[in-house]
Each structure stands twice: as C-alpha cells, then as structure tokens.
Amino acid sequence: MPDKYNPQEIEKKWQQKWADDRLYEASEDDCRPKWYALTMFPYTSGDLHIGHWYPMAPSDAHARYKRMQGYNVLHPMGFDAFGLPAENAAIKRGIHPSTWTMRNVDNMRCQLKSIGAIYDWNREVITCLPEYYKWTQWFFLKLYEAGLAYRGRAPVNWCPQCQTVLANEQVVGEGVCERCEASVVRRDLEQWFFRITKYADELLDFDGIDWPERIKIMQRNWVGRSQGTEISFGLEHSGVAEKEIRVFTTRPDTTFGVTFMVLAPEHPLVAKLTSPDNKAGVEAYIEKSRRQSEIERLSTEKEKDGVFTGAYCINRLNGEKVPIWIADYVLLSYGTGAVMAVPAHDERDFAFAKKYDLPIPVVISPPGWGGEDLEEAYTEPGAMVNSGQFDGLPSEQGIEAVSKFLEEKGWGKRTVSYRLRDWLISRQRYWGAPIPMISCDKCGVVPVPEKDLPVLLPEDAEFRPTGESPLKYNEGFVNTTCPQCQSPARRETDTMDTFMCSSWYFLRYASPDCDTAAFDAEKLKYWLPVDLYTGGAEHAVMHLFYARFFTKAIRDMGLIDFGEPFTRLFNQGIIIAGKHKMSKSRGNVVNPDAYVSELGADAVRAYLMFVAPWEQGGEWDDSGISGISRWLNRMWNLVLDEYRQNESGNQSQAEAELVRVRHQTIKKVTNDLDKLRLNTMIAALMEYTNYLSKVREAGVVAAKAWVESVKTLLLLLAPTVPHIAEELWQRTGNEYSIHNQSWPGWDEELAKDEEITLVVQVNGKLRDRIVIPASTTEDETKKIARESDKVQSHLAGKNVVNIIYVPGKLVNFVIR
C-alpha cells in the first residue's frame, strides 16, 4: 500500500521548494509569448474568507494552464490598502491606520500563499506605501497639466455616520451608505474632479476587447448618451440678467404641449426668480431636498412633488407663459438642471400635473383620439396636433422638423446629452493619497513640484469623527511654502478616492521596484495590456470604468500606446453561505484556514471550481468539499498502487479504448479551461479517474499504456491541484517540475468514439436508446432506429410525416 495522502505535509514542502527555486518568477527576457493574467487585488480587511478565494483559485488554475501551454505568464498579487475602514479602525481601536493595514497585509499574504498560487511575490504592490502613492500623486499632476483634473464647488453625497463624501455608486438601496447603511444627505463642498466626461464617447466603444455583454450594457447606461435638442425658453424677469432657460429633450415634437417648467432645487436661478410670496415654501423645499440622496430623489416609487416659484418663462413656439416650479426629481448635475414638462406625453409629468391641477393639452394624438382628455400619459408615436404649422406630421418626422425650425430661429440646437458626470475624487479623510496641490494667497492653487513628491501622510494625525480630514488640523502638514513665490501657503487636506489607486495598479506590476518613474516603459510595453482580468461584476461602473478612463487619458499623454487596460474580462459569481453572500456583518463568512489545515489547499481549490459554474457562483457545502477530498485520496492510491498486468482479456481492444478516452479527456479539459468552464473540467477529471480505476482493476492494458495514461492524468490535474500533482509526478519517477511540463495535446481521430448512444423519439417522447457505430450514415441510422422493437410498436398503423435527425444524438419520428 502507498503512503497515506498527507496534504498538509506535501503542500508545505512544495510551496517552500517552488519559492526556493523561484519557479514562478516572471521575466521579460523570455522567448515565449507573454500572458498577463490578473485577478482584482483584495482590500486589506484583515482576513481572507472563502468568498475571496473564489475568484483567486480558479484564476490561478487558468494561469497555470497557460504557463503549461507555453506562455511566459505574469500572475501578480497585491493589496488595495487605502480606504475608510482603516481610518474607522483608528478611531474605534485607537490604532494608527498604517499599523492596522500592514498587520492585515501580513496576515492576508500568509493566507494567500497557502493557496499555492503562482503569484510572483517580488512584484507585490501595496497602494498605501509611499513608493506607490508617490506615483499616484504624480499621475494626478499629469491629469492636472492635461486639463483633466480641476476644482469646483458641487453638491456631494455625505454620510453623517462615516463622516465622509461618497461616490454615487457607494449610495445604495433607498439612499443609504453601502458601508454603514446610514441615510445619505447632500452638501455643497469645494471638490477635486477628473474630467471623465471628455472620454464619454470613447468609453462607449468596446471594439477589440472581449468583455461580458452585461458589463458593456452597464457602462453604456452609465454614460447615458442621448441624442436630442437643446431648446431655449425666453426669460424676462426684473433684476435677472439671464434671458433664457435652456432644456435638453429627446422629444422636441412635444414642445407645444409644455405647461410647466421644472428647475432643480439647487439651480442658481431659483433664488433669483422666486417671488416674495413663494420664498418661504421654496426655501423649505430646498432644505428638504438636501436631506435626500440622488437615489431617493430619482426613485420611481417616490411620489413626485414640488413648489411653484411664482415666476414664468416663455414657450417661444407658441408664445405662452410657462410657470416655473422646482422639484427634487430634477438634478442640477444632469443635463441643464431644468426640464420642460409635457404632462400629456410623459408619465412623471402627467402625475405631477394631476397632483397640482396643471393643464394637460394633447399634442401627439393616440390612435382613434377624438379630442377627449387623456386618462394617462400617451408616450408612443402619433400625429402632431395642437402644434401650429406642424399639425398632421407624424411625430417621428416632427422631431426633425421642430428641431430644424428651432435652429433656424436661433431658439435651439440639435445636440448630445450624457448621464455621465465628472469623477469626484476628493475625500475628507486621512487614509488616502494626499492631493498634491497647494493654496497660496498670492498665486492661487498651484501644484506641488514633481521633485517634492511624495507628499507624505503625517504619522501624528489626530483621528476625530468630525467630518473633516484629520490632515486639516495637522499644522505640520498644512503649513508649507508656495513653490512659486515662496510665501506661506497651505496644503490641500483632501485625499484621493481610493479608486484612483486601483486605476493604475495593474501597470505597476510590470516594474514594481522602479523608483524613477511610475513604470519602466519597456517592461510595460512587454506585459500590457492585461490578457485576462477576473473579478466581480459589481465593479462595472466603478473600478472597471475608471481604469478604462485612466488608461485612455495617459495614452493621450503619450505615456503608453494602448487604450484599453484589459483585453478579456471574466466576472465570476459569488460563493454564498446560508443563502447569503459572505459578509462579516452577517457573521456567515467561511474561513479557508481550517479547511486547508484539515483537508489541504488542493481540496479547497478543486471544490471552489467544482461547486458551480464559475460565472454563476454557488453555495458552500461541507459535504461537497469532503467529496472532493475523497476523490483526491482515491486518485493518490490509484497512481501509487502497483499496476498488475493481466494477460487475459482482449488487450488490443482495451488499449484502443484507453487511448480514445485519454484523448477525449485531454480535449474536454483543454476546451473547458479555455472557456473557464471549470466545474465541468473537474467533472471530466473525475470521470477519467473513475475510468482508470476500472482499467487498473481489469489489468488488461500494457504497463506502458497505463503509465502514459497516468502521466496524462497528472498533467491535466496540475493547474487545479498543483501540490498533489507535483508530489505524484515526482513519486512516479518524472522530471521536476510538473509545472514546467508541456500541456498534453490530443488527436481528433484518436478521440473519435467508435460507438455512440442514440436517443430515439416518437413525437418527442423517448422510446428507445440504441448503440450504433460512430461511422453509421444518416440513412442507416434512421433505418436502425425505425427497426427497433420499442419504436415499431408506436409507429404501427401511423403515418410518419417527418423524421428529425440530429447527428450523433437523436432520431425523432413525427407521426399522425
């Protein structure tokens, strides 16, 4: 009997051996084609749970597979180390964010190493270290020089509990903070922005990259490109310099039906236009709006309300006075901050008009309309009515005709509008990359010279839950000298959104030790772009979107020569426990350490690939991983048990079948790995293991054929369960290392089945299964199926009107 399989012993041994031999260190001096495989790096939360391993183990298996296929593989790992949780820990535990973060890094690094991945730890990136965030600051300066970073006053999402600004994407559900679930309010602050809107059209273009369609749809919706017309409404108001209010609409054909105008409560015209009689109500409404997040304001479930300002504008198409209201469903940051309301042809406007008893004139006639009032808004195409010279035009033609007329009169222009807004990157907190800008009373806002980077975070910051950055109260940090006039000046105390750090980390892996630039240009040119990027779909309109913008921006600066960071993107599902996503707050996280200690990392890796289709995710089940462990033990014994050849039986037929199954398995496993169908890949390996067990019991194939089949098994296993494959490879007398071996190929002819099982149906119902030679022609197959005793009884006395034939699968007789 072979030694008992001891995963803890062999995994520790081989991990040390691979590290000592620097087996997985990637080099640019390699004649093989490069393959850059990257998994989204984890946030330094403290402990990795099975939910973290779920994206990592399968992606490592694929990277190992590409390495055996003959690629020079870079598969690095690092840590997204800035962010609010570290600062909250500092406040709660009385510990410095750096101390908390680096302790977590040490722990998570050990956990990651236990997985047995091919990470080249010499390329580790930690975003909170000065040698990294120096270059984050440098990129900020480059964006500033290019006119892509600017400062402006704007309303922001504010979490009163976390005491910080939130990106729109971090406000979830009914307007709550994604971290603490406190209700989010609005504040006006001076903020730093990146001009991501400049790249709106290019961000809609996904040519040349292989990304999931749902991610492309999410990003296109986030950009929200609409073609329409900007229309000017006349404004004559005492003491107001503005002479128009401009709105954007995709339905200029309905302009004759405008019966009220709606401004965002934050619109600068509101204070100027509001009449004295309406001032109190307007101010109260504005205050109420500020207590709501954008999510709440835009919710389709919320009843729309508003307040009349007492002012009017003029619809230039018909000369009518249009009352101006404010309502919180209009946002200053969307379009022009003003909306023309056409209640007869917009559901939201219809409800608003009904609520406040405003006119609802029909200007697009529904089919069969006879002039009666509408019971609900009509939003479909129709003929223009009550629209002056445009009466009778189909609304589709009316869009063009009205737009042309408005342009001729100088009252409007055809244009494009976007939902996308510039990226607000300011954060009022300590634990982030300081924004490298200085305010001088004489020179204004000036950049920190590149030679003075990095602007270091002070170690003596005081952490207080005030809602302002701890940097603001640190005089040693704030007080500085203007680099232009040498006068006393003040540093910017906001830090950068951590998504800035993760917008370029994949570039740093190419040359993490480069201290003269953000990256070595030649090494970057060799490795980038990333060939396969894996991670969660929840990052579609945050990290993935920002990384694309950043890549395009620095391309235009001449720093790189490509515009897309990730050639292929694959989104895994999530692993759940107790029907819920794993979360510390829910208390349902599954720690991998205990399973690694008991069953081994290989068992955990294989189970995560087997539990469900990777893109769908599945539920963690202890009985499932126990089944994987039993399979690995059976395989261990199968490979190491002495093979006893039995001279009886038909050896040539058995060996021919063994060759066929071996080539079929190679083909199946290879195709599944290419397509990241890892659960069916594991199933094929299990089937092959079971088949080899039967072959060993029969003992009717030559020893040479047996050895070749076992070598194939180990090679196919190597990416998935690297430790046991390496151990068995050595014990069966093969050259170290299995992970340096070539991936096995297959012969299509040898992989062909000699016989196939065919399903026979009558009117779609299963009546028989027949086994026939794989070479049987279509006519012969139909004849054999018809002659089946089980089928003939159903065909007797019936008229066969059609025979449906699916090669290699079924014959279906359609009868009457």
N, C-alpha and C positions, 0 to 999 in steps of 0.2 A: 504494500500500500504506500502511496506517496505521502510525503509530509502533509500535515493538515494546513489548509489555506489560512494564513495569518495576515490579514490586510494591514493591520497596524504596523507590523514589523517590516513588511516589504515596501509599503508606501513611504515610510520614513527613510528607509535605505535608499530607494531610488530617487527621491526628491533631493537628498543630500548628494548623491552621485551626479545627478544632472547639473546641480548647482556647481559642484567642484569642477566638473568638466566643461562648464559654461556652454552646455549643449544648445541652449535656446537663445544665445546672444545673437542678435541680428547685426549684419554688417552691410554697408553699401558696396564693399569690394567683393562682389559675388556675381558669377556669370549667369546664375539662374534668374528667370523673370521674377520681379518683385510682387509681393502680395501683402497689402496693408489691411489687416483685419483689426477692427476696433469695436469694443463694447463700451457703452457710455459709462464713464467713471462714476463711482459712488460718492454720495455725500458722506462726510465724516460724522456719522450719527453715533458711533460707538461700537455697535455690534452688527455683524452681518447676520441676517436670517436667511431662511430658505428662499424667501422672495428675492433676495439679492443674488443668490446663486443661480436662480432660474434663468436669467439672461446670460450668465457667465459660463456655466459648464457647457451648454450646447455650443456657444460661440467658440469656446476653446477647442471642442471636438472638431469643428469645421476648420479652424485654423491649422490644427494638427494634420487634418486630412489634406489640406492644400500643400502643406510642407512635404508630405509624403508623395504628393503628385509632382514634386519637382520645383516648387516655388521657394523663393527666398522670402520667408514670412516674418513680418513685424507684427507682433501682437502685444502691445504695451498696456500698462495699467498705472493709474494714479489716483488722486483724491481731489474732489471738489470741496475745498476746505474753508472757504469764507462763508458767511451767512448768519442769519438771525439766531438760529438755535444756540450757537456758541456764545453769542452775546447774552441771550437769556440765561444760559447756564452760568455765566459770570455773575449776573445779578442774583440768581437764585442760590448758587452754591458758594459764592464768594471766591471764585477761582478765575484766573485770567483766561480769556478765550483761547489764547495760544496754547496754554497748558492743557486745557480741556481738549482742544482739537488734536494736538500732537499725541496725547495719550490714546485718543481714539484711532489715529492713524497707525500707531504701533500695534494696537490690538487687531485692527482690521487687516493690516498687512500679514500678520501671522495667520489669520483665518483664510485669507486669500491664497497664501502659499500652501495651505493644507489641501486645497482643491486639486493641486497637481497640474496647474495650467502652465503654458509655455511662455508666461509673461517674462519679458526681459527687464528685470528689476533695476538694471543700470539706467534705464530710461524713465524711471518713476518721476511723475510730475505732481507737485503739491502746490495748489494755487495760492495758499496763504503765505508762502515763503517769499522773502524779498527778492530772491533771484528770479522768481517767476513774476510777481506783481510789478517789478520794475518795468517789465516789458508790456504788461497790461496798461500801465501808465503811458509808456512810450506810444502804444497804439492809439490811446486817447489823444495824445498830442498830434499824431498824424491825421486822425479824423478831424481834429480842430483846424489844422492847417488846410485841409481839403474842403473846409466849409461844411463838414458833416456833423460836427459837434457844436452846439450852441446853447445859450442860456436864455430862458424865458419864464414868464410867470404863467402858471397854469393850475387849474383845479386838479387835485390828485385824490386817489383813494387813500384814506387814512384809517389804520386800525388803532383804536384807542387803547386796546389791551397790549398789543405788541409794540405800540408807540412808534410806528414807522409807516412810511409810504409803501403801498402795494401796487404792483403792476395789475392791469385789468385782468390778466389771466390768473392772478392769485386771489381774486374775489370770486367766490363760488356760491352755488345754491341761490338762496334768496338774499344775496348781498352780504355774505359773511367772509371773514378771513379764512383762507384754506388751512391755516395752521392752528388757530385758537378758536375759530368759529364765532368770534365776536362780530357784531354788526359794524359794517364799514361806513364811515362818513366821508364827506368831501371837504377839502381845504384848498385854499389858494396859497402856493409857495413858489419862490424862485427855484427853478429846477434846471438841471442839465439834460439835454436831449441829444439823441442821434437822429440824423435826418434820413431815416429808413424809407420815408415816402419817396425819396428820389429814385429808389430802386423798385417801386411798386410794380411797374410793368414787367421788369426782368424777373421779379420774384414769381410771376405767373407762368413763366416758361420753364418747363421741366424736360425739354429735349435733351437727349444724351445721357439721362440718368434713369436708373431702374428703381423707382420708388413705388410703394403701395398706393393704389388709386385713392384710398380714403385719406391718406396724408395730403396728397395733392389737392383733393377737394377741400379739406380743412384749411389749407393755406390759401387757396384761391378765394374761399369765402372770407377769410380774414382780411385779405387785400380788398375784397368787395368792390371790384371795378364795375362801374355803371356808366353807360353812355346816355347822355340826356341833354337837356338845355338849361342854361342859367338864365333866369328871367328877372328883369328889373321892375319893381313896383315903385311908383312915384311916392315921394315923401315930402310934404310941405308942413313943417312944424316950427312954430315960433321958437327961436333960440337954438335950433338944432341945425348944425352945419351940413349933415348928411342929407342928400336929396333923393335917396333911393334905398330900398331894401332888396337885396338880391337873394333868390332862392334857386335851388337845383331841383329839377324834376325830370323823371323819365316819361312823363305824360303831359307834354305841353298841349296836347289836343284837348285837355280838360280845363284849360286856364279860364275860359269863360264861366266855369262853374265855381270859381273861388269865392267863398263867402266869409272867410276869416283868415287871418294870418297868425301864425304861432311863432313866437320867439323863445329861445332857451332862456330860463330864468337868469343865467349868467351873462346874457348878451349885453354888451356895453350900451346899446341903445335904450334898454329898459328904463334905466334911471332918468334918461333924458326925455323920454316920451310919456312917462306915467303922469297922469293928471293928479292934481292935489286931492281930489275926491277918492281916487283909487290907490293912493300911495300906501296907506296902512295895509290894505289887503294884499297888494303886490309884495311889500316887504315881508309880510308874514309868510307868504307862499314861497318866496325865495329862501327864507330861513328853513322852512320845512324841507325844501328840495335838497339843501346842503346836508341834511341828515340822512340822505338816501344814497346808496351806491348807484352806479350806472346800471348795474344788473337789475336792481329793483325798479329803477325808472323806466327801463325798457321792457320789463316783464309783460308778456301778453296777457297774464292773468290779472294784472292790476287794472282797476278801473281808471280811465284817464280823466284827469281833472285839470283845471286851470283858472286863471284870473284875467279879467279884462283890464287893459292898461288905461283905457279912456282915450286912446289915440287911434288914428286911422291912416292907412296908406291908400294909394290909387291903383286899381287894376287898369293898366293902360290900354288893354284890348277893348274894354267896354266903358271905361271912364267911371266905374262905380267905386264908391268909398268902401274900403275893406277894414273892419275892426281888427285891431292888433291885440292879441292875447299873449299871455305866457303860459307854458305848460311844461311839466318836468319830463315829458317823454321826448322833448326836443333837446338835443345836447349841443353845446357850443362847439365841441370838438368834432362834430360830424357835419360835413358839408359847410354851409354858411352860417349855421346856428339859427336858421329861420326856415319855416316850412309853410308853403301855401296849402291851405286846407280846401279840399274839394269833397264835401261830405257825400254827395250822391255817388261818388265813384271810388271811395276809399273807406274800408270798414272802420278804421280807427276814427277818421274824421266824422263818419256818419254817427257813431256812438257819441262823440263829443258834441256834435250839433244837436242831437236829440236831447242830451242832458241839459244844454243851455239854451234850447229853443232858438237855434240859429237856422237861417234858410238852407234848404237842400234842393237847389234847382238842378234839373237833369240836363246834361249837355252831351251825353252819349246814350243813345236810345237802345234799350234792350229789345230783343225780337218781339214784335207784336205790341210794342208800347203805344198807348193811346193818350198820353199826356197826364196820366194819373200820378199821384205821389208814390214814391218807392217805399216798399216795406223793409228793404235792406239795400245796402250799397251794391251797385252793379259795377263789377270790376273787369268784365270781359270786353272784347271789341264790339263795336256797333257803329251806327251812323251818327255824325255830329249834328246836334240840334241846339237851338238857342245860342248859337255861336256866330252870329253875324254872317259875314261873307263866306264862312266855311261850312254853313249848313248843308247837309246832304253828303258830305265827304265821309268815306269810311275812316274810322278812327286811325287805322294804320297809316293811311295817306295823310290824315290830319296832323299827325306828329311831325311829318316832314314839312307840310305846308305852313303850319303855325310857326315852326322854328325858323323857316326861311323868312316869313313876314316879320318876325321879331328882329331878326338880324338886319333886315333892310331898314327898319325903323330905328335901329340902334337901341332897342329895348331888351336885347338878349343875344345869346350866342350858344351854338352847339359846343358841348364840352364833355369832359370825362370826370367823374367823381369817384372817390375811393373811400372805403370804410377805414382803411388803414390810417393810423396816426403815427407820428414820430415816436421813437422809443425813448421813454422817460427812464433815465439811468440813475438819477440821484437817489441816494438812500441816507436817511438821517440816523446813521448808526456808525459804530466804530469798526466792527469786524468786516472790513471790505477794503478794496484797494482805494487809497485816497485819491481824489480827483486832483491832478497836478496843475492847479490854477491858483493864482494869487490876485487879491484885490488891492489896488493902490488908489489912494485918493487923487493922485495926480494923473496916473496913466490908465486908470480903469482896471478891467480884468485882463491879466496877462498870463501867458503860460510859463510854467516852470521850465528853465533851460534843460535840455536833454542831459547835459553833463551833471546836473544835480539830482538826477533820478538814481535810485528810487526815493520818493517822498515816503519816509518810513512812518509806520504807526508808532506812536509813543507807548512805551511799556507802562507808564504810570497813569494811564487814563482812569478816570473815576466813572464807574458804571451806575447810572441812576435812571430809573424809569420815568424820565421827564418828557420824552417825545422829541428830544433834541439830541444831536450827536454828542457823545462824550468828548469828542475832539473839540467841540465848541468851547468847553470850559478848561481846556488844557493850554495854558498860556505859552508853554514851551513849544507847542506845536503851532498854535495860531499865529503868534507874533513872528514875523520874518522881515526880510528886506526885499523891496521891489527889485527885480533883476534888471529893470530898465533905467530907473532913476536913483536907485539906492536909498530911497526914502523908506520909512517904516511902513509895513504893509501887513496884510492878513491872509493866511492860507484859507483855501476852500475847506470847509469842515464836512461836507458831504462825501460819502464814499460811493463807489460804483456798484450798481446792480451786479450780483454775482454771475448773472448770465453773460456779462462781459468777459469774465474769466473763462467761462466754458465755450465762448465763441471762437477761441483760437487754440485751445489746449492741444488739439489734435495736430497742430503744426509744430508745437514744441517737442513732441515725442521724436521728431526726426533728429533733433540735436539738443537734448535737454541740458547739456553742460556748456553750451555756447554762452560765453559771457560778454561778447562784443556785439551781439545782435539778438533779436528775438528768435532767430533760427539761422542755421547755416544754409545759405541759398542753394548750394549744390546738393546737399543731403536732402533738403526739402524737395528739390526737383526730382530726385530719385524716387522718394517714397510716396509723395502726394499726387493725386488725391487718394483718399481712403477708398479701398476697393469694396469692402463690405463693412457697413456700420450697423450694429444691432443695439436695440434699446426699446424703451416703451413709447407707445403711440401718444401718451399723454404730453409728450414734449413737442407735438406737431407745430403749435403756434407760439412756442417759446424758444427753447434751445435750438431746435432744428431750423426754425425760421430766422432767428438771429444769426446763427452760424452761416447761413447762406448769404445774408446781407453783408456780414463782416468779410466773408471771402470775396465777394464781388467788389466791395469797397477797396480792399487792399490790392486787389488785381488792378483796379483803375489807378492806383498809386504807383504801379509798376513793381510792387514787391513780390508778386507771384504771377504765374502765367496761366492760371486756370480759374474758372468762375464758380464751380460747384465743388463743395468740400467732400461729398460722399457719393461715390458713383452708384453704389447699390445700398439700399436701406431695407432692413428687415425688422419688423416690430413683433416681438414675442408677446404672448398673452401674459396673464398673471397667475401665479400659484396661490391658491386660497386655502384657508383653514377654517373649518366651522362655517362654511358658506360665505365667508367674508375675505376680502383682501387682507393680507397680513399687515398688522399695524401694532405698534407698541401701545397706542392709546386704547386699542380694543383688547389688548392682552392675548392675542392669538398668534403671536409670532412663533415659528418653529426654528429653534437654534440648530444649525447644522453640526455644531461641535460634538454633541452627544452621539449623533448617528455616525459621524466619522470615527469617533473613538470605539464604537461598538461594531459597526459593520464595514467601515472603511469608506474613503472618499470615492473609490470607484463605484461602489454600490449607490451612493448618493448621486453621483454624476449620471449613471445609467438610468436610475429611476426618474430623475428630472427630465430626461429625454424620452422616456417611455410612457410617462403618466398621461400624456395627451398630445395632440398636435401642438407644436411649439407656438404657433401664431395664435392659438386659442387659449392655451393655459388650462389648468385643471386643479383638482383638489388633492392636497397632501393626504396620503393614507399610509399608516404604518404597515398595514398588511401588504401593501403594494411593494414597499421597499424591502420587506422581508422576502418576498418572492424573487426580487432581483438578486438578493444575497444568496438565495438557494441556487439560482441559476449560475452565479459565478463559482460557487463551490462545486457544482456538477461539472462545469467546464474545467476547473482545476484538476479534478480527478480524471476527467476524460483525456486531457492532454498528457498527464503524467503517468497514468496507468500503463503498464506494459501492453503493447499490442501483440496479441497472439493470433498468428495467421492460421486459418483453417483451410486445408486443401480441398475440402468437399465443396459442392455447390458450383454454380456457373460463375467462375471468376471473371471471365471477359465481360459478361453482361453486367455484373455488379460494378466493375470498374468503369464501364461506359456510363452507367447511371451516376456514379460518383463524380466523374468528370463533368457531366451535364449539370448536376446540382451545384457543383463548385462554381462553374462559370455563371450559372444563373444567379447565385448568391452574390458574386462579385458585381455583376451588372446591377442587381437590385440595390445593394448597399451603396454603390457609387452614385446611382441616379438619385437615391433618396438623400444622400449627403449634398449633392449639387443643389437640390431643391429645398434643403433644410427640412425634409420630412423625417425627422429624427425618431419619432415613435415607430414608424413602420420600418425604419432601418434597424432598430433594436429587435423588432419582431422577426425580421428576416434572419438576424444573427441567432436568435433563439431557435428558430426553425432549423437552421443549419447545425446548431449544436445538437439538437434532438436527432437529426438525421445521422450525424456522425456517431452518436451513441448506438444507434441501431447497426450501423456498419461495423463498429468495433465488436458488438456482441456477436454478429454473424461471422466476422473474421475471414471474409471471403475475398478480400482485395489484397493485392501485394503490399508489402511493407512500404515500398517506395511511394505508392499511390496514397497510402494512409498518411505518411509523413508530409507529402505535398499538400494534402487537404488540411492537415492541422496547421501547417505554416500559413496557409491562406486564412484560416480562422483567426489566428493571432494577428496577422497584418490588418484584417478588417476590424478587429477589436481595438487596435492600438489607439486610434483617436478618441474613442469613447471611454475606455477603461485603461489608461496608459500604464498604470503601475503593475497590474496583474499581467498585462500583455508583455511588458518588459521582463518580468520575472520568469514567465513561462518560456519566452523566447530564449533567454539565457539557459534555462534548465534543459531545454531540448537541443542545446549544442549549437545555437546560431550566433552569428557575429553581433557584438554590441554596436549600436543600439537599434532596437526595432524601429525607433522613431527616425532613424536615418535611412531606413529602407525605402524602396520604391513602392508605390501603391500598385497592387496587382491589377492586371488587365484581363479582359475576357475576350473570347472568340464567339462571335454571333452564331456561327454554325454549330459549335460545340454546345452552346447554351440553348439550342432549339429543343423543344420537347419532342420525344418520339411518339408519345400518345397524349391525347387531350381528352378531357371530360366535357361532353357537350350537353347542355340543357335542352330538352325537347318540350315544347309547349303546344297546347291546343287552345286557341282563343285566349292566349296569355296566361293560361293556367298550367303549372308544372305537371307533366305526365310521366316523364322518364329522364334518366341521365344515362348517356351512353359513352363508352370509351372507344375512341377510334384513332387510327394512326394520324399523326400531325400532318402528313402529306396528302390526306384524303381531299379530293376536289369537292367543289360546291355541289355538283350534280350527284356525286357518290354519297356525300353527306346527307343530302335530302332523301335519297333512296333508302339509306340505312335507317334514318330516323322514321320514315314512313312505315318501314317493315317491323318496327318494334312492336311486340305484342301489346304492351301497355298503351301504345299510341293507336294501334289499329282498332281497338275496341271503341275509341272515341271518334274515329273517322268513318266507321261503318255506316253506310247509308247517308252520309253527309256530302255536301258539295264543297270541295276545297277551293276557295276563291282567291287565296293568296298564300304564299309561303315567304315568311320573313326570315332572312338568313344573316346572321352576324358571325363572320369568320372566327372560328376558334371558340365561340361562346354559346350560340343557341340557334335552334330552328324553331319557328313558331308557325303552326298551321292555322290559318284563318278559315273557319268553316261557317256554312249556313245550313 
